[in-house]
Amino acid sequence: SCERMAPGLVNNTPLLQSTPLSELLGAPVFLKMDALQPSGSFKDRGMAYMCNQLQQRGIRSVISSSGGNAGLAAATMGRRLGLRVRVFVPETTKPLMIGKMRAQGAEVEVHGANWNEADALARSIVEADADAAYVPPYEDPLLWEGHSSIIDELAEAGVKPGAIVASVGGGGLYCGLVRGLQRHGWDDVSVLTAETEGAACFTRALEAGEPVRLEAIRSIATSLGALEASPRAVELAQSHPTEARMVTDAEAVHACVSLLDDHRVLVEPACGAALALLYSPRQRAALQRFDSVVVEVCGGGGVDWSIMEQWRRDLLAE
């Protein structure tokens, strides 16, 4: 599936049956390990598909404004395709991520106090360069098509769950999951989205029936930091069985630590939000009605052991 879409660029990631989580839920729980994609997150799927399509149209360079996992995915996939990659990031970007992007050969320029300023510069550079294309972090059907390969891989593995649990930021992953479910006729597979309370643009949008702009992100899960959900995601949630859940930052970090203990994989709190729907006793009740669950372990490159240890001290102090 991912091979069909972007040969040799992304991995058909392991689908692990988690004994600890299956015990907690009392039903089979599978982990789709997209933390093991080349850049460390699911974003490689959409970015590989999009960059591949752009290259076939004669584009020779791509430009991103993401200081997070989308920018790192652009750098990683762009390099594999032989594209020039430029990333314009705001001053708030983690040095860890800038280092990772540069290690992939991307040209990284720090500009502006926030993402909007970096993004404005990125878009103006694209307009002045006929060989270049802008790659957005989540709002593009090409990205969603790439992300939909997650469902192709579940189908290939013969696993049709009762529900899929996934974190949601702007809604790109969600759009891809629903697109894949629809393609396979799996319209009865519920999607439970998870976000932290301080970055809950999707929950707010579903309550309002349209995208709602948050004033600010007040969460350590900065990778969920879209201020406004994708209009397409909000539209799809009206028709596909979808339940939006919110977790605390502490629940997200606790889930990251638990995953590290149980499966020895380190992920960002943005991904921990999804895992918290199972690891947190308060959240788990919402999943009790499903006969099996797949958790999309979306990953994230913006974490290392010392950062995780700091969050653990700050949020999970005994």
C-alpha positions in Angstrom: 0.0 0.0 0.0 2.6 2.5 1.1 4.8 0.9 -1.6 2.2 1.6 -4.3 2.0 5.2 -3.3 5.6 6.2 -2.8 8.1 3.4 -3.5 10.8 2.9 -1.0 10.1 6.1 0.9 8.0 5.0 3.9 7.7 1.9 6.0 4.9 -0.6 6.4 5.2 -0.2 10.2 4.7 -3.0 12.7 1.3 -3.7 14.0 1.9 -5.0 17.5 -0.6 -6.7 19.7 0.0 -5.0 23.1 -0.3 -7.5 25.9 -0.2 -4.8 28.6 -2.9 -2.7 26.9 -5.0 -5.7 25.9 -5.0 -6.7 29.6 -6.1 -3.2 30.7 -9.0 -3.0 28.2 -10.0 -6.7 28.4 -9.9 -6.9 24.5 -7.2 -7.0 21.9 -5.3 -3.7 21.5 -3.0 -3.3 18.5 -0.4 -0.5 18.2 0.3 0.8 14.7 3.9 1.8 15.2 4.3 4.9 13.0 6.9 6.2 15.5 9.2 3.9 13.5 8.8 5.9 10.2 12.1 7.3 8.9 11.6 10.8 10.5 10.0 9.4 13.6 6.3 10.2 12.8 3.3 9.3 10.6 3.9 12.6 8.8 6.2 10.8 6.4 3.3 9.1 4.8 1.5 12.2 3.6 4.8 14.0 2.9 6.2 11.1 0.8 3.0 11.0 -1.3 2.8 14.8 -1.8 6.5 15.3 -2.6 6.4 12.3 -5.0 3.4 13.8 -6.8 5.0 17.3 -6.9 8.2 15.8 -8.3 6.3 14.1 -11.1 4.9 17.5 -12.0 8.4 18.9 -12.4 8.9 20.5 -9.0 12.5 20.5 -7.9 12.3 22.1 -4.5 9.9 22.1 -1.6 9.3 24.7 1.1 7.8 24.2 4.5 7.1 26.5 7.5 6.8 23.8 10.1 9.2 23.8 13.0 7.7 20.4 14.0 7.2 17.0 12.6 5.8 18.1 9.2 9.0 20.1 8.6 11.2 17.1 9.6 9.1 14.8 7.4 9.6 17.3 4.4 13.4 17.3 5.1 13.5 13.5 5.4 11.3 12.6 2.4 12.7 15.4 0.3 16.2 14.1 0.7 15.1 10.6 -0.3 13.6 12.0 -3.5 16.5 14.3 -4.3 14.5 17.5 -3.8 15.9 20.7 -2.4 14.2 21.3 1.0 14.0 24.7 2.7 12.2 25.1 6.0 11.4 28.5 7.5 10.7 28.1 11.2 9.7 30.5 14.0 12.0 31.4 17.0 9.9 29.1 19.2 11.2 26.0 17.3 13.0 23.4 19.4 16.8 23.3 18.7 16.5 19.5 18.7 14.2 19.7 15.7 16.3 22.3 13.8 19.3 20.0 14.3 17.4 17.0 13.0 16.2 18.9 9.9 19.7 20.1 9.1 21.0 16.6 9.6 18.7 15.6 6.7 20.3 18.2 4.5 17.4 20.8 4.7 18.2 24.5 4.6 16.6 25.8 7.8 16.1 29.5 8.4 14.7 30.9 11.7 12.4 33.7 11.1 9.6 35.4 13.1 8.2 35.2 16.6 5.5 32.7 15.7 4.5 30.3 13.0 2.3 32.8 11.1 5.3 35.0 10.5 7.5 32.1 9.3 4.7 30.8 7.1 4.2 34.2 5.5 7.9 34.3 4.5 7.8 30.7 3.3 4.8 31.5 1.0 6.4 34.6 -0.4 9.6 32.6 -1.3 7.5 30.0 -3.1 5.7 32.7 -5.1 9.0 34.0 -6.4 10.4 30.5 -7.4 8.8 28.6 -10.3 10.6 25.4 -9.4 9.4 25.4 -5.8 6.2 24.2 -4.2 4.8 24.9 -0.7 4.1 21.9 1.5 1.5 22.6 4.2 1.6 20.8 7.6 -1.8 19.2 7.4 -4.3 20.9 5.1 -4.0 19.2 1.7 -5.7 16.2 0.0 -2.4 14.8 -1.1 -1.3 14.6 2.5 -4.5 12.9 3.5 -4.1 10.3 0.6 -0.7 9.5 1.9 -1.9 9.1 5.5 -4.8 6.8 4.3 -2.2 4.1 3.7 -2.4 3.3 7.4 -5.8 1.7 6.7 -4.4 -0.2 3.7 -1.8 -1.8 5.9 -4.4 -2.8 8.5 -6.5 -4.4 5.8 -3.4 -6.2 4.5 -2.7 -7.5 8.0 -6.3 -8.7 8.2 -7.1 -6.5 11.2 -10.4 -4.6 11.1 -10.8 -3.1 14.6 -14.0 -1.9 16.3 -12.3 1.4 16.8 -9.2 3.4 15.8 -7.7 5.8 18.4 -5.6 8.7 17.1 -4.4 12.0 18.2 -5.7 15.0 16.3 -4.0 18.4 15.9 -5.1 20.2 12.7 -6.9 17.1 11.4 -4.6 15.8 8.6 -4.2 12.4 10.1 -7.9 12.2 10.9 -8.8 13.0 7.2 -6.4 10.3 6.0 -7.8 7.7 8.4 -11.4 8.4 7.3 -10.4 8.4 3.7 -8.8 5.0 4.1 -11.8 3.6 6.1 -14.2 4.8 3.4 -12.1 3.3 0.6 -12.2 -0.1 2.3 -15.9 0.1 3.1 -15.1 0.2 6.8 -17.7 2.9 7.6 -18.6 1.1 10.8 -15.1 1.5 12.4 -15.3 4.4 14.9 -12.5 6.9 15.2 -11.8 8.2 18.6 -9.7 11.3 18.5 -7.5 12.5 21.4 -6.1 15.9 22.1 -4.9 17.7 25.2 -7.2 20.1 26.9 -4.9 23.1 26.1 -4.9 22.3 22.4 -8.4 21.1 21.8 -9.3 22.8 18.5 -11.0 19.6 17.1 -13.3 19.1 20.1 -14.3 22.7 20.1 -15.0 22.5 16.3 -17.2 19.4 16.7 -19.2 21.1 19.5 -19.7 24.2 17.3 -20.2 22.3 14.0 -17.5 24.4 12.3 -13.8 25.2 12.9 -13.3 27.5 15.9 -10.0 29.4 16.4 -8.3 28.9 19.7 -6.7 32.0 21.3 -3.6 30.2 22.2 -2.1 26.7 22.8 -1.8 26.0 26.5 -0.3 22.5 26.4 3.1 20.8 26.3 1.8 18.8 23.4 3.0 21.5 21.0 2.7 19.2 18.0 -1.1 19.3 18.5 -0.8 23.1 18.3 -3.0 24.0 15.4 -5.2 26.9 16.4 -8.0 25.8 14.0 -9.1 22.4 12.7 -9.2 21.5 9.1 -12.7 22.3 7.7 -12.7 19.0 5.8 -12.0 17.1 9.1 -14.9 18.8 10.8 -17.1 18.0 7.8 -16.1 14.3 7.8 -16.8 14.0 11.5 -20.4 14.9 10.8 -20.8 11.7 8.7 -18.2 9.2 10.0 -18.7 7.7 13.5 -16.3 9.9 15.5 -15.8 10.7 19.1 -13.5 13.6 20.2 -11.9 13.1 23.6 -9.7 15.4 25.7 -6.9 14.4 28.0 -4.7 16.3 30.5 -1.0 17.0 29.8 -0.3 14.8 32.8 -2.3 11.9 31.3 -0.4 12.3 28.0 3.0 12.3 29.6 2.0 9.3 31.8 1.0 7.4 28.7 4.4 8.2 27.0 6.2 6.9 30.1 4.0 3.8 30.1 4.6 3.1 26.4 8.3 3.4 27.1 8.1 0.9 29.9 5.8 -1.5 28.0 7.2 -1.3 24.5 10.5 0.6 24.8 9.6 3.3 22.3 9.8 7.0 23.0 7.0 9.3 21.6 5.9 12.9 22.1 3.0 13.9 24.4 1.1 14.7 21.2 1.1 10.9 20.6 0.7 10.2 24.3 -2.7 11.8 24.1 -4.0 8.9 22.0 -2.3 6.3 24.2 -3.9 8.0 27.3 -7.3 6.9 26.1 -6.2 3.4 27.1 -3.6 4.0 29.8 -5.7 6.5 31.8 -8.4 4.6 33.9 -10.7 7.7 33.6 -10.5 7.6 29.8 -10.6 3.8 29.2 -14.4 3.5 29.9 -15.1 5.1 26.5 -13.4 2.2 24.7 -15.0 -0.6 26.7 -17.7 -1.2 24.1 -15.3 -2.1 21.3 -14.3 -5.7 20.6 -10.8 -4.6 19.5 -8.9 -1.3 19.2 -6.0 -0.1 17.0 -4.0 2.9 18.4 -2.2 4.9 15.8 1.2 5.5 17.5 2.0 8.6 15.5 5.3 9.2 17.2 7.1 12.6 17.0 10.7 13.7 16.7 10.6 16.5 19.2 11.5 14.4 22.3 14.6 12.8 23.8 15.2 11.1 27.1 16.2 14.3 28.9 13.2 16.2 27.7 10.9 13.3 28.7 12.5 13.1 32.1 11.9 16.9 32.6 8.2 16.5 31.6 7.9 13.6 34.0 9.4 15.6 36.8 7.2 18.6 36.1 3.9 16.8 35.6 4.1 13.5 37.4 5.8 14.5 40.6 5.1 11.9 43.2 
